[in-house]
Amino acid sequence: MAQEIERAGIPTAVFTALDTIAQSVGCYRIVRGAGVLHVTGNPALTPPQERAWRRRLIERALQALQTPVERPEVFAAGG
């Protein structure tokens, strides 16, 4: 699906903990999440820490959407 949307000129970003699978199916902007069970969150963090972590994740995804890519690239959220 991401490939078809990209072909239409709309950038996409995929959140995943499994980079190699996202690459193998043709995703170009891959935003690495926390883990398989909690891709966009981390239940081990306190609520304020998790909000900050999620904010960094979304900011990284927005940065990925603005980055021109010609092949799959992984964007790590960090922190």
Backbone torsions as a table, in degrees:
resi	resn	phi	psi	omega
1	MET	NA	-44.3	-179.1
2	ALA	-58.9	-38.8	179.9
3	GLN	-61.6	-43.5	-178.8
4	GLU	-65.6	-40.7	177.9
5	ILE	-65.0	-41.9	177.3
6	GLU	-61.7	-40.9	179.4
7	ARG	-61.5	-28.3	178.4
8	ALA	-80.2	-0.8	177.1
9	GLY	92.0	12.5	179.8
10	ILE	-107.1	117.3	-179.9
11	PRO	-68.3	145.4	177.5
12	THR	-127.7	155.3	173.2
13	ALA	-134.4	138.5	-178.3
14	VAL	-116.0	127.3	173.9
15	PHE	-86.8	128.2	179.0
16	THR	-159.9	159.2	171.3
17	ALA	-103.9	-5.0	-176.4
18	LEU	-114.8	78.3	-176.0
19	ASP	-53.9	-45.1	-173.6
20	THR	-65.4	-34.5	177.9
21	ILE	-69.0	-44.3	178.3
22	ALA	-59.9	-40.7	178.0
23	GLN	-64.8	-41.4	-176.3
24	SER	-68.3	-23.6	178.1
25	VAL	-96.3	4.4	171.4
26	GLY	95.2	18.1	175.5
27	CYS	-75.5	136.0	-177.5
28	TYR	-96.5	-37.4	179.8
29	ARG	-112.9	106.7	-174.8
30	ILE	-112.2	118.4	178.9
31	VAL	-101.7	116.8	-176.2
32	ARG	-75.3	123.4	177.9
33	GLY	-89.3	-172.2	-174.5
34	ALA	-71.2	-42.6	-176.9
35	GLY	-177.3	174.6	-174.8
36	VAL	-62.3	-45.3	-176.6
37	LEU	-78.1	-27.9	-177.4
38	HIS	-135.0	75.2	-173.7
39	VAL	-63.4	-42.3	-174.8
40	THR	-108.4	23.8	178.3
41	GLY	-161.5	174.3	178.8
42	ASN	-144.7	98.8	-176.5
43	PRO	-65.6	-11.0	178.2
44	ALA	-77.4	-13.8	-179.3
45	LEU	-89.7	158.1	173.3
46	THR	-71.1	158.8	179.8
47	PRO	-52.8	-44.9	177.5
48	PRO	-63.9	-38.4	178.5
49	GLN	-66.0	-39.7	-179.9
50	GLU	-66.9	-40.2	176.2
51	ARG	-58.9	-43.2	178.9
52	ALA	-64.7	-41.1	179.2
53	TRP	-63.7	-44.7	179.5
54	ARG	-64.1	-37.0	177.6
55	ARG	-61.7	-45.1	177.5
56	ARG	-60.5	-38.7	179.3
57	LEU	-61.7	-47.3	179.7
58	ILE	-65.7	-41.2	177.4
59	GLU	-61.3	-38.5	178.2
60	ARG	-66.1	-39.6	178.2
61	ALA	-65.0	-41.1	178.2
62	LEU	-64.5	-37.9	175.9
63	GLN	-64.4	-41.3	179.0
64	ALA	-61.9	-41.1	-179.7
65	LEU	-63.1	-26.9	-179.7
66	GLN	-90.4	-4.2	-177.1
67	THR	-94.9	119.4	175.5
68	PRO	-68.6	132.6	178.8
69	VAL	-132.7	149.8	177.1
70	GLU	-116.1	-8.2	177.8
71	ARG	-150.1	167.0	-178.9
72	PRO	-56.2	135.5	178.3
73	GLU	-136.8	136.4	179.7
74	VAL	-97.9	130.1	177.2
75	PHE	-112.4	112.4	-179.6
76	ALA	-86.7	138.1	-178.7
77	ALA	-69.5	-32.7	-178.7
78	GLY	76.9	162.8	179.3
79	GLY	69.7	NA	NA
